[in-house]
């Protein structure tokens, strides 16, 4: 990272149209499922960002053939599952890549080493590794047990029943489910409820079925997957990213302006699209059209008391919007935010403090005393976290002098974010 500082241009009201990049979550999953398919798949409108490129490079090291040409990715599955690369598979700070790839690599035969940045080495893999050990995979933890770097000794899944603790991250469960069809015999995957960010597990299951995988859900916390099965090659288009859209929806909310985002639909696979319901409760007007959604901010935002476990990535955006709402907003059931790209409970509280807003750190979230944010006297740190950088940019539309330190962190999920955000100011 270059640690660039970005000054935000004031915009008292906005009226903008935004064409969204492809969904990060869907792009990751589509590429991984295609790597397990019986033939070549085509993925259109993928998100081209640091994290998705990390996933592509990792799969190439494992033997998949991937050609990325503009808005099209062609994925040719590996001839055998998998190659054992001579070098470590480096995953940067992509927790999504690490948690989804660990089961995927384990479903094949060979030796693999996964590693990443200092922050990735603080992000747990232990819960999914414990589940994989019951299927025959062995691990050698080269640092702290349960955390990267780790050597993986895959022998292929034996099949049978396996249980995973996904209370910290639904990605543990999604990765295991995606890899399960590669087992030598039928798999029964179970978990304890609740699961963090469960809508993204639901997304995984829908995408698996669309790619031809047969599965059954006998009870709410279990999936039966006949195995072995192969994914069907697909020609699919990735829908617009609701997580990225949230920053523009938030911009409309705090300025009382209007933003239209597309392509996204009310039946989106993405759990983060439910953030629109949160903004509606805070006073925004939400209008769906055939190819997108229009968000209009109110004259006065209302505070909210809400469980955000199903969409924790939206917490930084909500927190900044809440800073402009008169009264106290409580955000709960998101203790797992402390193991994201940064400790997002602490990062958000620090950013709000710079705006003169008191934010009490709770065991499972935040209580934000909003209403009168003021221009900051120092740059707001992103903590090298893309979602912190993008969320606090919203405040700069209303407050003079907002500067985001570590603005280049947006490359992780939305490299063109600042170009898009500048356009909002220009259209004010």
Secondary structure, 3 states (H helix, E strand, C coil): CCCCEEECCCCCCCEEEEECCECHHHHHHHHHHHHCECCCEEEECCCCCHHHHHHHHHHHHCCCEEEEECCEEEEECCCCCCCCCCCCEECCCCHHHHHHHHHHHHCCEEEEEEECCCCHHHCECHHHHHHHHCCCCEEEECCCCCECCEEEEEECCCCEEEEECCCCCHHHHHHHHHHHCCCCCCEEEEECCCCCCHHHHHHHHHHHHHCCCCCEEEECCEEEECCCCCECCCEEECCECHHHHHHHHHHHHHHCCEEEEECCCCCCCCHHHHHHHHHHHCCCEEEECCCEEEEECCCCCECCEEECHHHHHHHHHHHHHHHCCEEEEEEECCHHHHHCCCCHHHHHHHHHHHCCCEEEEECCEEEEEECCCCCCCCCEECCCCHHHHHHHHHHHHCCCCCEEECHHHHHHCCCCHHHHHHHHHHCC
